[in-house]
Amino acid sequence: MEACPESQLIINLSLDGVGEKHDFIRGVAGNFEKFEDRLEQYLVLRQEFPNFVVGIHSVISVFSVGHLDELIAYAEQSGADQFITEIAEPRVELDTVGLPITPTPEAYAAAIDQLMAYVNSKSYKGVAKITEAFRVEYYKLVKRILDEQEQVIACYAGWASAQIYADGTVWPCCVRADNLGNLREHNYDFGAIWFGDKIQEVRRSIRAKECYCPLANASYTNMLMDVPTLSRVGTKVIKPDSIQVLAP
């Protein structure tokens, strides 16, 4: 942070529950205590570096969806700068494919409405106002995807976004995890993979809406490509009172 004072460094600490609930979900006794120790260290460090942003991030799964209100309350009094969430889902990289970790649409909707109400109750300025407006849109989008079981807005994974796995494999996203090619086998030439033949079938499949998911990384890019979403975000930024928690 000393070397880049003009840049903003954001570190989000992962939290699944308050107290023993966090330890139970993680399967590690004493993990919540370690979380709080690290949070305290970061908050002290933030006093020295104003470009340091400390956040709390929670994955909403079947294990935590019932106590999101406790997580919100904890985050509010923790001193952290932000509290964000994403939904648990099957991912190849996390070895969770086939595991029943995603909450039901009804359970997620009830929980996320609490979070949206919390976000809307706070006042934001500058870039934070824009990012929070997008987050509310993302939470609403996830509700619709879970309920409608299809792509609600067009997905541009494999077009506007991609993921490079630890071993160099290029994926359109970490949910489909189609092997588009490995950078090591292409002399680290991303363009050779991105403009190659193998990716064309994957793009066709995604464009034909043969898949859907609420993946946060791809969803935020998709929202940037979706004119109605951008219009709603713009309205919220100009007139914050226009945010409607239960709006579709």
N, C-alpha and C positions, 0 to 999 in steps of 0.2 A: 504493500500500500504506500510505502514511502517512495517507491520507484515510479508509481503512477498516480499521483495525487489528483489528476484531472479525470481519472476513470473511477467508476463506481464498482465496488466489489460486493456481491451479494452471496451470502452463505445461508442456506436454509437447513436447519436442524430437523431431522425426521422424528416425528412423535406419533405414536399409535394410540396412546391412552394416557390417563393421568395416574401416577403412582403404580400400584401393582398391576393394573390393567395393561400398561405398557410392557412391563416385564413378562406378563403372561403371553401376550401376542408375540413378542420377540423370542420368547423361550429362554430368556437370560435373566437370572435374578440379579437385582442391583443395577439394571441397565438404565432405569429412570433416574436414579441418583447420578449416574454418569452423565446423562443428558443435561440435568440441571447444573452440574459442575461446569460442563462445557459452555452452556448458555451464559452462565455468570461470567466466565472468562471472556467470552465474545462481547458481552455488554460493557465490560470494563475496557476492552480494546477499542470499542466504538467511541468512547469518550475521547480517545487520543486521535482517532482517524474519522473525521466527519464523512468521508467517502465510503465508509464501511456500513453495509446494511445487513442487519441480522433478522432472519425470518424463521418461522416454524412451518413445516410442511407435513401434512397428514394424508395418508392414503386411506380412502374410505372403502373398507371391505366389509364382509359379513361379520367380522369380528369387532369392528369399531363403529359401524353405522348407528348403533343404538346409543352411543354416548358422545356424539359429535358436539352436543351442547356443552359437555364438560370440557372438551378440547377448546372450544371457542372461548369459554370463560377463563380457562387457564392461559390461553394465548393473550387475552385482553389484559390480564394483570401481570404478564411475564416481563414486560418491557421490550419485547421483540417489536420490530418495525412492521412486520406483516405476518399474516396467517393465510396460507393457501392450501388447497387440497386438489387431489385428483382421484378418480375412481380406480379401484383395483380391477384388473382384467388379466386374462391369460396372455402371457408373453413368452416367447421362446427364450429370450435372454435371461429371464428370471426363473425359468423352468416351472412355470405355473400353468402351462397348457393342460386343460382337462380338469383343473382343480376348481371347485365351487366357491370361489372367493368374491365374485361380483355380487353386490346387494341386489335385491329385487327392485324393480322400478318404483314400487310403492314406498319401500323403506328408504331408498336413496332420495326420492322426491321430498319426503317428510324431513329428512335430515338436511338436505341442501337448501331447502327453503329457510331454515334457521340461519344458515351461513349467509345467504343472500340478504336476509333482513339485517344481519350484523354488519355486513359490508355497506349496505345502504344507509345505516345509521351513523356512519362515520364521515368525516369531511376530508377530502383529498385535494392536493394542489399539484400543479405541474404535470409531470409525466405520470405520477402516481394516479392521478385522476383518470388518465387514459387506460393504464394497465388494469385498474380495478373495474372499469367499465367493460373491458374485454373479459375479465374473469367472470363477471356476472353473466355475460353472454355465453361463456363456455359452460357454466353450470346449468343454464337453461337448455343449452344444446344437448348436454349429456342426458338430461331428463327426457328430452324428445327421442333421442337415439335409443335409449333403453325401452321406451314405451312403444315406439314405432318399428323397432328392429330393422332399420334400414338407414342408408345415408340420408340425413336430413338436408345437408347442404353438400355440394359437390366436393369430393376429396381429391386433393392434388398431390398426394403422396406419390413419389416417383416422377413428379413433374416439378413441383416447387420445393419439395423437401425430400430428404433421404436420411438414412442412418448408416454410419460406418461402425461395424462391430469391432470388438477388441482385436480380433485376428485379421482385420483388414477386409472382411466381407462387406459388400455394399448391399443394403436392404432398402426397399421403398419405405418401410416402416418396421418397427420392432414387433408388430402384431402379426402381420403376414409373414415377414422375414423371408421373402423370396430371395434366393441367392442370385444376385445380378452379376456377380463377378467379384474377384478378390484383387485388391489393389496390389498386393505383392506379386500376383501373376500377370499384372499389366504394367509393371515398372512404375507403380504408384501414379499412373495416369488416370485420374478420375474421369476425364472426358471420354476415354476409350470405352469405359463402362456405361457412362451416362448417355452417350450417343450411339451405343452399339445396338445389335439386333435383339439380344436377349431381353432387354427391358421393354421392348415394344408390346409383347403379349401381356406383361404385367400392367402396363399403362392401359391397355384395352380393357382388361378385367376390372380395374379400378374405375375407369370411366363408365363401364357398363353397370356399375354398382353391384358387382358380384360379391362385395364384402362391405362391412360396416363395423365401426368401433368408435368408442369415445376417447381414443388416445389423445392426450393433452398436446403433445408436441405437434402432431399433424393437425389437430383441430384448430390451434391458434393460427397456423399458416392458412388453413382453409378459410377461416373467418376473415383474414386479411384479403382474401380473393373473392369474398362474397359481398356484393354491393349492399343488399339489405342489412347485413350485419354491420357493415361500416357506417351505414346511415344511422342505425340505432345508437352505435357507440358515439358518433359525432353529436347526436342529439343529447345524449347523457352528459357528455363533456361540457357542452355549451349550457345545458339546463339540467343539472344533477337531479332535480326533483322529478324528472321524467322517468326515472328508474322505477319499474314496477316489478316487485318481487315475484308475483305469480303470473306475469305476462308470458305468453308462449314464446 
